[in-house]
C-alpha cells in the first residue's frame, strides 16, 4: 500500500470508530474553553508533575502510531507531524489527532500491543510493527 492509500485507510477506519471527538476540557463555548485552558496553566508543580505525563502521552501516541503504520519515518514528533500534514487533508487534522490518540489507548497501547485488536497495524503496519504484535 502506498502512503496515500494508508492515509485514506486510516481516515476511514478511525472515522468509523470515533465519529465524534469531544474536546477533553469541560466547556460550554469558545470563551469557557479559553478560560479552561488558561486555568489549566495555573496549578502547583505537584499537579503539573501529575498531569504532564498524560499530556506527553498524547504527542507520543501520534508519533508512535504513524511510525508503526508506515506513515512516517520521522525520528521525532516534529518530523512525524510534517509527514502527516503532507498526507492527511487539513480539514481532518483537528479531529484526526484525537481519533489517533483514542485508537492508541484502546487498540494499540505502547506496551504489549495486541494482534487480535490492533486491526489497523495488522492491516497496514510496518514489518517491524507486525513483529511487535503479540
C-alpha positions as CSV (number, residue, x, y, z in Angstrom):
1,X,0.0,0.0,0.0
2,X,1.3,3.5,-0.8
3,X,1.4,6.1,2.0
4,X,-1.5,7.9,0.4
5,X,-3.6,4.6,0.4
6,X,-2.6,4.0,4.0
7,X,-3.6,7.6,5.0
8,X,-7.0,7.0,3.3
9,X,-7.4,3.7,5.1
10,X,-6.6,5.3,8.5
11,X,-9.1,8.1,7.9
12,X,-11.9,5.7,7.0
13,X,-11.3,3.3,9.9
14,X,-10.8,6.0,12.6
15,X,-14.0,7.8,11.4
16,X,-15.9,4.5,11.9
17,X,-14.5,4.1,15.5
18,X,-14.6,7.8,16.6
19,X,-17.2,9.8,14.6
20,X,-17.4,12.2,17.5
21,X,-14.3,13.6,19.2
22,X,-15.1,15.7,22.2
23,X,-12.6,18.3,23.4
24,X,-11.2,16.9,26.6
25,X,-11.6,20.1,28.6
26,X,-15.0,20.9,30.1
27,X,-16.5,24.0,28.4
28,X,-19.8,25.4,27.0
29,X,-18.4,27.6,24.3
30,X,-15.2,29.2,22.9
31,X,-15.0,31.6,25.9
32,X,-15.3,28.9,28.6
33,X,-12.8,26.8,26.7
34,X,-10.3,29.7,26.7
35,X,-10.8,30.0,30.4
36,X,-10.4,26.3,31.0
37,X,-7.1,26.4,29.0
38,X,-5.9,29.4,31.0
39,X,-6.8,27.8,34.3
40,X,-5.0,24.6,33.3
41,X,-1.7,26.6,33.4
42,X,-2.4,27.9,36.9
43,X,-1.6,25.0,39.2
44,X,1.1,23.7,41.6
45,X,4.3,22.0,40.5
46,X,3.0,18.8,42.1
47,X,-0.2,19.0,40.0
48,X,1.8,19.8,36.9
49,X,4.0,16.7,37.5
50,X,0.9,14.6,37.8
51,X,-0.7,15.9,34.6
52,X,2.3,16.3,32.2
53,X,2.8,12.5,31.8
54,X,-0.7,12.3,30.5
55,X,-0.2,15.3,28.2
56,X,3.1,13.9,26.8
57,X,1.5,10.6,26.2
58,X,-0.9,12.3,23.7
59,X,2.3,14.0,21.3
60,X,3.7,10.2,21.6
61,X,0.6,8.2,20.6
62,X,0.5,10.0,17.3
63,X,4.3,9.7,16.6
64,X,4.3,6.1,17.7
65,X,1.3,5.0,15.7
66,X,2.1,6.9,12.5
67,X,5.6,5.4,12.6
68,X,4.1,1.9,13.4
69,X,1.7,2.3,10.4
70,X,4.4,3.4,8.0
71,X,3.1,6.9,7.5
72,X,6.3,8.5,8.8
73,X,9.9,7.5,9.3
74,X,10.4,10.6,11.4
75,X,12.8,10.4,14.3
76,X,10.8,12.9,16.3
77,X,7.3,14.3,16.8
78,X,8.0,17.3,14.5
79,X,9.2,15.2,11.6
80,X,6.2,12.9,12.0
81,X,3.8,15.9,12.1
82,X,5.3,17.2,8.9
83,X,4.9,13.8,7.2
84,X,1.3,13.5,8.4
85,X,0.4,17.0,7.2
86,X,1.5,16.1,3.7
87,X,-0.8,13.1,3.6
88,X,-3.9,13.9,5.5
89,X,-6.3,16.7,4.4
90,X,-6.1,19.8,6.5
91,X,-9.8,19.8,7.3
92,X,-9.3,16.4,9.1
93,X,-6.3,17.4,11.3
94,X,-8.3,18.6,14.4
95,X,-10.4,15.5,14.6
96,X,-7.8,13.1,13.4
97,X,-5.3,13.7,16.1
98,X,-7.9,12.9,18.7
99,X,-9.0,9.8,16.8
100,X,-5.4,8.6,16.7
101,X,-5.0,9.2,20.4
102,X,-8.2,7.3,21.2
103,X,-7.2,4.4,18.9
104,X,-3.8,4.2,20.6
105,X,-5.3,4.0,24.0
106,X,-7.9,1.5,23.1
107,X,-6.5,-0.7,20.4
108,X,-2.7,-0.1,20.2
109,X,-1.0,0.6,23.6
110,X,2.7,1.3,23.6
111,X,3.3,-1.7,25.8
112,X,2.2,-5.1,24.7
113,X,0.3,-4.2,21.5
114,X,-2.3,-7.0,20.9
115,X,-2.6,-8.5,17.4
116,X,-6.2,-9.6,17.9
117,X,-7.5,-6.0,18.5
118,X,-5.0,-3.7,16.7
119,X,-6.5,-4.1,13.3
120,X,-5.0,-1.0,11.7
121,X,-1.5,-2.2,12.5
122,X,-2.4,-5.7,11.4
123,X,-3.6,-4.3,8.0
124,X,-1.0,-1.6,7.2
125,X,1.7,-1.9,9.8
126,X,5.4,-1.9,9.0
127,X,7.3,-5.3,9.2
128,X,8.8,-4.2,12.5
129,X,5.4,-3.2,13.9
130,X,3.9,-6.6,12.9
131,X,6.7,-8.4,14.7
132,X,5.9,-6.4,17.9
133,X,2.3,-7.5,17.9
134,X,1.6,-10.4,20.3
